[in-house]
Amino acid sequence: MHNYKELKVWQRSMKLAEKIYLISSDLHKNETYGLKSQIRKSAISVPSNIAEGCGRNSEKQLLYFLQVAQGSLAELETQVLLIEMLTSLMIEENLKTEINDIQKMLRGLQRKFNDKKSNV
């Protein structure tokens, strides 16, 4: 339906997932099956759901997967905050800003397709 690789939101969420993988590798070994695993899954889920939505046959399905990506991003944000609360790792402000920017981009994309749907 849409070429997800051309979407800035997908590109930026891919870079965010890469950063999360690097940061999470600094977590203590006993977190491998806990927070480390969960934060990586959330980070991967964002671009994956954008891609899956773009690969579907309808804009209704695309909107659904954009909402799932938005939910995964909220999960990711929560997990980043938990890392700071529970460990000695400090997450850079620009990473938190990037999460917020991607949230705005996803909302904008959802709004675009919702507006398009209501004009039909």
C-alpha positions as CSV (number, residue, x, y, z in Angstrom):
1,M,0.0,0.0,0.0
2,H,2.7,2.5,1.0
3,N,6.5,2.3,0.8
4,Y,7.3,2.4,4.5
5,K,11.0,2.8,3.9
6,E,10.3,6.3,2.5
7,L,8.5,7.4,5.6
8,K,10.6,9.6,7.9
9,V,8.8,8.2,10.9
10,W,9.9,4.7,10.0
11,Q,13.4,5.8,9.3
12,R,13.7,7.6,12.6
13,S,12.1,4.8,14.6
14,M,14.7,2.4,13.0
15,K,17.5,4.6,14.3
16,L,15.8,4.8,17.7
17,A,15.6,1.0,17.9
18,E,19.3,0.9,17.1
19,K,20.1,3.3,19.9
20,I,17.9,1.4,22.3
21,Y,19.8,-1.8,21.5
22,L,23.1,-0.1,22.2
23,I,21.9,1.5,25.5
24,S,20.3,-1.7,26.7
25,S,23.5,-3.7,26.2
26,D,24.8,-1.6,29.1
27,L,22.2,-3.1,31.4
28,H,23.3,-5.6,34.1
29,K,23.4,-9.2,32.9
30,N,20.6,-10.2,35.3
31,E,18.3,-7.9,33.3
32,T,18.7,-10.0,30.1
33,Y,15.3,-11.6,30.4
34,G,13.6,-8.6,32.1
35,L,13.8,-5.0,31.3
36,K,16.6,-5.5,28.6
37,S,14.4,-7.9,26.6
38,Q,11.3,-5.9,27.1
39,I,12.7,-2.5,26.0
40,R,14.2,-4.1,22.9
41,K,10.9,-5.7,22.0
42,S,9.1,-2.3,22.4
43,A,11.8,-0.5,20.3
44,I,11.6,-3.1,17.5
45,S,7.8,-3.0,17.6
46,V,7.5,0.6,16.5
47,P,9.1,0.4,13.0
48,S,7.8,-3.1,12.6
49,N,4.2,-2.1,13.1
50,I,4.6,0.9,10.8
51,A,5.9,-1.5,8.1
52,E,3.2,-4.0,8.7
53,G,0.5,-1.4,8.4
54,C,1.9,-0.1,5.2
55,G,1.9,-3.7,3.9
56,R,-1.8,-4.1,4.5
57,N,-4.6,-3.6,2.0
58,S,-6.6,-0.8,3.6
59,E,-6.1,2.5,5.3
60,K,-8.2,1.2,8.2
61,Q,-5.6,-1.5,8.8
62,L,-2.8,1.0,8.4
63,L,-4.4,3.2,11.0
64,Y,-4.7,0.2,13.4
65,F,-1.0,-0.6,13.1
66,L,0.0,3.0,13.5
67,Q,-2.0,2.9,16.8
68,V,-0.1,-0.2,17.8
69,A,3.2,1.5,17.0
70,Q,2.1,4.5,19.1
71,G,1.3,2.1,22.0
72,S,4.7,0.5,21.7
73,L,6.4,3.9,21.7
74,A,4.5,4.7,25.0
75,E,5.8,1.4,26.4
76,L,9.3,2.3,25.3
77,E,9.1,5.7,26.9
78,T,8.0,4.1,30.2
79,Q,10.8,1.6,30.1
80,V,13.4,4.3,29.4
81,L,12.1,6.1,32.6
82,L,12.3,2.8,34.5
83,I,15.9,2.3,33.5
84,E,16.8,5.6,35.0
85,M,14.8,4.9,38.1
86,L,16.1,1.4,38.7
87,T,19.7,1.6,37.4
88,S,22.6,3.9,37.4
89,L,22.3,4.5,33.7
90,M,21.3,8.0,32.6
91,I,19.5,8.2,29.3
92,E,20.5,11.2,27.2
93,E,17.8,13.9,26.8
94,N,18.0,13.8,23.0
95,L,16.8,10.1,23.1
96,K,13.8,11.2,25.1
97,T,13.2,14.1,22.7
98,E,13.4,11.6,19.8
99,I,10.7,9.5,21.4
100,N,8.5,12.5,21.7
101,D,9.2,13.6,18.1
102,I,8.3,10.2,16.8
103,Q,5.1,10.2,18.8
104,K,4.2,13.5,17.2
105,M,5.0,12.2,13.8
106,L,2.9,9.1,14.3
107,R,-0.1,11.2,15.5
108,G,0.4,13.4,12.4
109,L,0.4,10.4,10.1
110,Q,-2.7,9.0,11.8
111,R,-4.5,12.4,11.5
112,K,-3.6,12.5,7.8
113,F,-5.3,9.2,7.2
114,N,-8.2,9.9,9.5
115,D,-8.9,13.2,7.7
116,K,-8.6,11.5,4.3
117,K,-11.1,8.9,5.5
118,S,-13.6,11.5,6.7
119,N,-13.4,13.4,3.4
120,V,-14.5,10.4,1.4
